[in-house]
Amino acid sequence: MAEAVTKDMSIGEVVMKWPETAGTFLEHGLMCFGCAAARFETIEQGAQAHGINAEQLVKALNETIEKKEK
């Protein structure tokens, strides 16, 4: 599977397209997927603002999506 999620995607876009990722965002400490900024803030921007490794978060999000698709 090619990566579905990239760090340049908005947080809101990811959660809307793949609702199962909400738990993954929470597990990594990014709880702002429901706030107004999530509509335009990228995963990378949100991760930086919260001291989270964006690459690890993107990997985990893609793993969550892949598990759901199986």
N, C-alpha and C positions, 0 to 999 in steps of 0.2 A: 504494500500500500504506500502510495506517495503521501507525504505529510499533508494532512488536511488543514492543520492549524499552523500558522506562522506567527512570529513575534510582532509582525507589522499589522496584524488583524486587530480590530477593536474587540474589547472584552465583551461588549454587548452583542456584537455580531456572532461571536463564537457561542455564547450561551443560547442565543436565539436559534442558531442552526443546529447545535448539539446540546440540548438541555442537560444531558447526562454529565456535562463538564462542570456544572455548578459545584458539585461536591469536590471535584479536583481543585478548583480555585480555592475553596474553603480549606481543604487539607494543606494547601501551600501558603495559607495566611493572606490570601487576596480576597477580601470580603466585600469589595466594592462593586461587584458585578451588578448589583441592583441599584446603584446610585446613578445620578444623571450623567456624571462624567464617563461612565462605562460605555455610553453610546459612541463617544468619539476617542476615548483614551485607548491607546494600543496596549497589547499585553506587555510589551517591553516597557512602556511608560509607567504602567501600573506596577509592574514588578520593581522597577527602579525606585519608585516612590515609597514602596513598602519594604525595600531591602531584600527582595526575592530574586533568585537566579532565574532569569527569563528563559534561558536554554533548558534548564531542568523542568520548568513549568510547562513549556511547549511540548517537551518530550512526554511528560505525564499526561497532558491533555490528549495528545495523539494516541497514547496507549489506551486511555479511557474510551476514546472513539472506536479504536480498533476492536477492543473487547466487546463493545456494544454491537458492532457490525457482524461479529462471529456468531 
